[in-house]
Amino acid sequence: MKRILLFAVPLAASLLVAFFCHLPSAKAQEAHQHQHEHSEKLGRVNFPVSCTAKAQRQFNRAAAWLHSFEYEEAEKVFTEVTVTDPRCGMGYWGVAMSNYHPIWAPPNAAELKKGWEAIENAKSVGARTGRERDYIAAIEFFYKGSDRLDHRTRTLAYSEAMERLYRRYPSDREAGVFYSLTLIAKGMMAGDKSYASEKKAAQILNRVLARAPQHPGVSHYLIHSYDYPALAHLALPAARSYAKIAPASAHAQHMPSHIFTRMGLWQEAIRSNLDAQAAAKAYAVRNRLPGAWDEQLHAMDYLVYAYLQGAQDKQAEGLLDELNKIRKVDPPNFKVAYAFTAIPARYALERRQWNEAAKLPLHPGTMETFPWQRFRWAEAQIRFARAIGSARTGDTASARQEVGKLADIRQALVEVKGDYDWGKQVEIKRQIASAWLAHAEGEHEESLRLMRAAAELDDATEKHPVTPGTLLPAREQLGELLLELKQPVAALQEFETSLRSAPNRFNGLYGAARAAKLASNRKRAKTYYGKLVALCRQADSVREEIEEAKKFLAGVNVPDSVSTR
């Protein structure tokens, strides 16, 4: 096999001192590192199994794909393992693992069936070691009883099984890495703002990182562990390394942008997702997919969000046009549903084009055959944009109708149990839209009550880990409403609070600058207008807000803008 140059992960000094004293020596580990062909750089994974030498090489390659959430490729290679060595029960373990997506959407019925069949095959073929049998038994906890136990219950049972395995085999790096992923999934479901589960995962991962800096799962899962406003900066080294570790993976090209987005590093987010989009398109061609791969739309979603923050509106518009030409996707999953509704909604709302938002089609593009009924929360994104657009142009009848639809969707999601509470996200949208409707109807106290409630709920809720962020942060909207009500001092406070959790947002910076100006705080106004101009150095469109900022910084007297523009 050809040896390849793999990139080291930058480490903070504090991470280098944390080693597992029970881990094998670095030389012993290095002797087992599987090196992939030059054209398929996936990082280094050493997952010893008691199978033939050829099956072992395939197994390591499949595990590398799995750690980058390239589930289709992983399943394909794990299946090859079972052909190469029919007595390798761990090959079937890999197939089962490839159909369980811990922090994406729960497996559908077909995936659950495939995963359970793989478990039965693994047990039938058998495994030669107790360790391997424990791996198979652990994932069995997730699939067993799926007809009567909900996703959450089975996910927690799997996590507990992996904890036992991790403690039983302390020198097994893979046990630690896979256990960490279950902790991240557990934390996501709990919604615990202390992030105790995610921090525990990161502690384990950082210890492995010190000994295995080229492991794709370690950097990948560190990003997920720290994918929260208060923690994102801790994952910046991993974010800037993961794509170099596994350049063959489209998801590895995209994943760093989670941290770049959290930190408002828009140009880095753009570069990351341009690479991811190109890799996803190449994957679709290489595998002869009937439509666009879901990773392409996922990257497009993040790209549009990032472009709009820097007023690169023409670039965003180009992606929207490209999206609307897509007729088929593979697979038709929640990432696709999110992108197909979030992209047009963001394009209208971020540019404050209220008339455009009010007229958005319910199912954008040419995706008539897409199973929209499975993704009511995605429909809510278009309903939300319509409601905001209608309310802010004075069409209260249409706004009220859309708010009612949001309430219906919220009610329909109450009984839906999964790995994430989409219903709560719909409720935040309903409250924001209701606040703007009340404002349009002259009920100003009620509008403030509703918007404050939305902001508090939004503060207490985390976005889904796959998404770049909510369409409109509720606290930013509270700042907007306070400006409408001529309370600039209070508005400035809300904008600044919002910017701490959603830094470098165009409308957050502009709102803070305008609020400071109206509050006669020229120093802060200058700071925020300056940040806005710097943010938009690569703007390809003319926005009135940028022109206003430039005039203010040049000392030109700038009259207050029209708030509903």
N, C-alpha and C positions, 0 to 999 in steps of 0.2 A: 504493500500500500504506500502511496506517496505521503511523505510527511508534509504538513502544512503549517504555515505560520499562523498562530492563534494569538489574539490580542489579550493582554492582561487587563484586569479590572482595576481601576484606581481605588485604593483603599485608604480610608481614614486611619491615622495612626492608632486610634483606639480600638479598631477592629483587628489589627494585626496581633495584638497580645492575647486574643481569646482563641485558644486552641482546645480541641478535645484531646485530653491526655490519653484516651483509650483508642484513638484512631491509629491505623497502621501507619508506618513511615511513609513519607512522601515518595521515596523511591519505589516502595512496594506498590503504592497506588499508581505511580507513573507507568510501571511495567504493564499494568492492565488497561491503561487508557486506550480507548478505541479511537483511531484516527480515520476520518472519513475521506473519501475522494476529494480532490481539490475543488471539483465543481459542486460539492454538497457540504459546505461548511456549516456544521450544526453545533459546534462546541464539543466538549469532551464529556462523555458519560461512561462510567464504568459501573455496570450493574451485573455482578457475577451471578450466573445461573448454571445449574448442573446439566447443561446441554452440550451438543457437539461444538467444536471450535467454530465452524461456519455459522451455526445457529447463534452462538454467543455474539459474533460480530454483527449479525443481523439484529439481534435483540438490543444491543447497545445503540444501534442506529435508530431503531424504532422508539426506544426510550427517549432519545434526543428529540425526535419529532414530537413525542408526547409532552415533553417538558416545555415545548414552545407552543402548545395547544394546537398543533397541526394534526388534528384528530384523524382526518381521512388518510393522510400519509402514514401516520402511526399504525392505524388498523391494518393498512395494506402490508406493511413490513412485518408486523406481528403475525399476520396470517402466513407470510412467507416462512417465518420461523417454524410454524407448525408443520409446514410441508418439508422443510429441510430436516427437521428432527421431530417425527411424529410422537416421540415420547417426551417432548418438552412441554410439560403442562403450563409452564410460565408463559409460553406463547399465547395460550388462550387467556391467561390472566391479562396480558396486554390488550387483547381484543376487548375484554370487558372494560378495562380502564379507558380505552379509546371511545367508548360509548357513554361514559360518565364525564360531564363537563362541570367541574366543581363550582366555578364562579361565573358560568354563563347561564343558559336556561336549563331547567331540568330536562332530562332525556324524554323524548316522546315515546309512544307505545312501541314503535318498531325498534327503537334503540334499547329500550328496557328488555324487550324479547331477545334481541341479539346478545345483549350483555349477559342475561341469565343463561342462555344456551352456551355461551363461552365458559361461564362458571361450571356448568355441568360437564362440559368437555374437559376442562382443566382437572376436575375431580376424578373423572373417569380415566383420563390418561395418567394422572398422578404426578407427583413431584418427588424428586429424589432426596430432598432435605427438609427438615422441619421448618427452616426459615422460609422456604418457598411455599410450603403448605400454609404457613401463617399469612403470607401475602395473599394467597388465594382465599383463605378464610376471611380475611379482613374485607376485601371488596365484595364478598358474598353478603356481608351485612347490608350493603347498599341496595343490592338487587333483590334480596330475599323478601317476600311479602309485599312487593310493590303494588299488588292488587288490593291490599287492605291497609297498608301503612303509608302515610304521606311522605313527601320528599324530605321534609325537614327532619322527621324522626329517623329516617334511614340514613340521612347525611350525618347526623350526630352519632348514630351507632357506628358508622364507618370511621369517623374521627376517633372515637373511643378505642376501636379495634387497632387503629394505626398508632395510637399512643402506647398501647400495650406492646405492639411490635417494636416500636422505636426504643422502648425501655428494655426490651428483651435482647435486642441486638444493637448495643450502643456504638459499635464500630461500623455499622452499616450506614453509610452516608445517604443512600437512597431512602432509607427508612425515615431519616430526619427530614429530607427534602419533601417527600410525599406527605409526611405528617404535618409539616408546616403549611402545605397547601390546604389541608383539611381545616387547620386553625383559621386560615384566612376566610374560607367559606363559612365557617362557624361564626366568625366575627361579623361578616356581612349580614348574616341572618339575624344576629342579635341586635345590631344597630347600637352597640355600646359605644358611647362617645369617649370612653376612656381608652378605647382601642386595645384593651388588655390582650385579647386573643391575637390580634395582628402583631403586637409588640413581642409577644412570646414567639410567634412564628419568625419574626425578623431576628430575634436573638439566636435561634437555632441556625437560621440561614447564614447569618454573619460568621458564625463559627465554622460552618462548612466552607464559606467563601474564602476564608484565610488559607485553607488547604486545597481548594479546588476552584480557582478563580475563573476557569474556562467552562464551568458547568452552566449550561443554559438555564436550567430550572432555578438555580440560586438567584441569579440576577433578575430573572423574570418574576419570581415570586417576591423578591424584595420590593420590586416596583409595586406589586399589588398590596403588599403589606403596608406600604407607606403612601398609598394612593388616597390621601386625605389632606385637606389644607394645612393642618397643623404639623403634619409629618412629611410632606412631600419633599422638602429640602434634603431629608436624610437619604432619599433614593436617587439623588442627582448623579452620583458616581455610577450607580448601576444603570441608570437610564442612558448615560453616555457611553456605556460599554456593551450593553446587551446586543445591539444591532451588529456590532463588530464580532461578537462571539458566535452568533448564528446567522450570518448573512443569507443563508439559503432559505430562511423562513420569512415569509411575508409578515407574519405576526410579530416576529422579532424586530422587524424594521419599524413596525407601527408602535409597539408597546412603549418605547421610551417617551412617546408624545403624551402619554397619560401624565407623566410628571411635568413635562414641559408645559402642558395645558394648565395643570394645577398651579404652576408658578408664573403663568403669563409670559412664558418664553416662546412667543408666537413664531418667530422665524425658525427656531429649532424644531418646533412642532410641525411646521410646514415642510421642512426638509425631510423629517422622519416619515411623514405620510406620503410625500411624493415618491420616496423609495418604496414604501409599502404598497402603494397603488400600482407602481410598475411591476413589482414582484408578483402581486396578485393577478395582474393581467397575464403575465408570463405563465403563471401556474395554470390559469384557465385554458390557455392555448396548448400548453404542454400536455395537459390531461384531457383535452378535448371536451371540456364542460359544455353543456348545452346553453349556458347563459353566463352572466357575470358572476364571479365567485363572491361570496359574502364578504370576504376580507377586502375586496376592492371598494365596496360600498361603505364598509366600516372606516376605511382610510379617507374616503371622500367626505364623510360626515365630519371627521376631525379637521380636515383641510378647510372646509367651508367655514367652520367655526373660527379657525385661526385667521383665515384671510379677512373675514369681516372685522376682526378686532383691529387690524391695521389699515382699514379702508381699502383693501385690495378687492374692491367690489367686482371688477371685471373678471378677475380670476375666479371668484366665487360664482359669478353668473355662468361662467364657462362650465363649471362643474355641475351646476343645476341643469344646464342644457344637456350635458352628457347623461345625467341621471334620468332625465325625461325620455331619453332615447333607448334606455335599457328595457327590454321586453321580457327577458327571462333571467332568473337568478338561480344559483345553486350553492347551498340549499336555501329554500324559502323560509328563513328563520327570523328570530327576533332582532338580530343585528340589521337585517335588511329592512324590516318593518320600521325600526327606529330611524335609520338613515333616510328612508323614503318619505317620512313625515317631518323629521327634524330639519332636514336641509332646506326645503322651501319655506318652512315656518321661520327658521332663523334668518333666511335671506330677506324676508319682508320685515320682520320685527327688529332686527339689529339695525337696519337702515331707517327705521321709524317710518316706513311706508305703510301707513295705516289702511289706506284704501286697498292697497295690494293685499295686505294681510286678510282683510275682511272678505276677499273674493277667492281665497285659495280653494282649489278643488279638493274634495275629501280624500280621494285616492289619486295622488299625483302621478304623472307620467303615464306609462302604458302597461301597468301591472294589473290588468283586469283579472287575471287568473290567480293572483296572489291570495293566500288564505287569510284575509284581513280579519275575519271573525275570531281568529285565535289571538289577535293582538289589539284588543279594544283600547288599551292604554296608548297605543300608537295613534289610533284615531283621535284620541284626546288632544294630541299635539296640534292637529289641524283645527279642531274645534276651539282650542285655546287661542290660536292665532286669529281665527275669525272673530272670536268674542272681543279680544283686545282691539283689533282693527275697527270693529263696529262701534264699540263704546267710545273710542277716541276720535271717531268721526261723527259722533252724535246719533248714530243709528241704534237707539236703545232697544227697539223691537227685535232687531236681528241679534243684538248682544244678549238679550234676555233668552232668546231661543237657544243660542249656543251654550249659555251657562246652564240651561236646563239639560242639554245633551251631556254636558260634563257631569252633572249630578247623576244622570242615568248610568253613565259609564262607571262612575265611582261606585254606585250601588251594585252594579253587576260584578265588580271586582272584589266586593267584600268577602265573598265566600271562596275566592280563588286562593288556594294555599300553594305557595311555591318557595323559591329561595329568596324572593324579593317582594316587597309590598308595593306593587305598582299603583295600587289604589290610593295610597297616601300621596304619591306624586300627582295623581289626578286631582285629589282634594286640594292640594296647594294651588294648582292651576285654577280650580273652580273659585277659590277664595280670592285670588288675584283678579280674575276676570269679574267677579261679583263686586269687588272694590271699585274697579273702573266704571262698571255699570252704575253703581250707586253715585259715584262722582258725577257721571254724565246726567243723572237725574236730579242733581242738586242736593243729594243726601250726604253732605260732606262728613259729618261725624260718623255716620255708618260706614262710609268708604274708608275712613281711617281705622275704624275698629276692625273691619274685615282685612285690611292690608296688614295691620300689625299682627293679627292672628296668623295670616299667611307667612309673614316673616318669621314668627316664632316657630311655626311648624317646620318651615324650611330649614331653620337653624338646627332643629333637632333631628333632621332627616339627612341621610347620605344618598347621593345619587347612585344609580346602578353603576358598578365598577366598569362596565363596558362603555358607558356613555361619556362624552366629553364634559357635559354639564347641563344643568337645567336650561330651558329656552330663555327664561328671563329670571334672574335671581330675585326672590321676593323682597329682600331688604333693599336692593337697588330700586325696585318698583316703589317701595315705601318712600324712598328719597324723591323719586319722580313725583309722587302724589303730593308730598309736602311742598315741593316747589310750586305745584299747581295751586296749592292752598296758601301760597305766599308766606311760607314758614322756612326761609332759607337756612337759618341757623340749625334748626332741627334736621333739615334735609341734609346738610353737610355731614352731620354726625352719622346719619344712616348710610350715606354713600361711603364714608370712610370705613365704617364697619363692614360693609359689603366688600370693599376692595381688599380687606384683610383675608377674606376667604376666597375671593375671586379676583386676584390681582390683575392689573393691566387690561381690564375690560374697557373698551372704547367708551361705552355709555356710562360706565361707572366713573371714569376719569372726567368725562365731559360734565356729568351731573355734579361731581364734586367741585369742579372749576366754576361752574355757573352758580352753584349755591354759595360758594365762598365770595364770588363777585357781588352777588345780591346782598350778602351779609356784610359787605364793605370790608372784607378781609382780603385785601389785595395780595398780601404775601402768599397766602394759601392758594388763591386764585392763580397767581403766577406759577406756583409749583405745579398745579394740576394741568393748567393749559400747556406748560412746558413739557410735561410728561406725555400729553396727548399728541403734541407735534412730533416729539421724538418717536412715539409709537408708530406714527404714520409716515415715516421716512420713505417707505416703499409703496405708499398709496398709489393706486392707478385710477382713482376716481376723485371727483370734486365733492366734498361734503361741506355743507355750510358750517358745521361745527369746527372743522379744521381752519377754515378761513377766519372764523370768529377768534379762535385761539391765536392765530398769527397776528391779527390786528391788536388784540389785547397786549400781547408781548411786545409789540412795536410801539405801544403807548397810545394807540388810537382809541378814542372813546367808542365803546361798543354797546349799542342799545340791547336790551334784553331780547333774546330770541323768542320766536313763536313756539310755544311749548308743544304744540300738536303737530309740528312739521314732520 
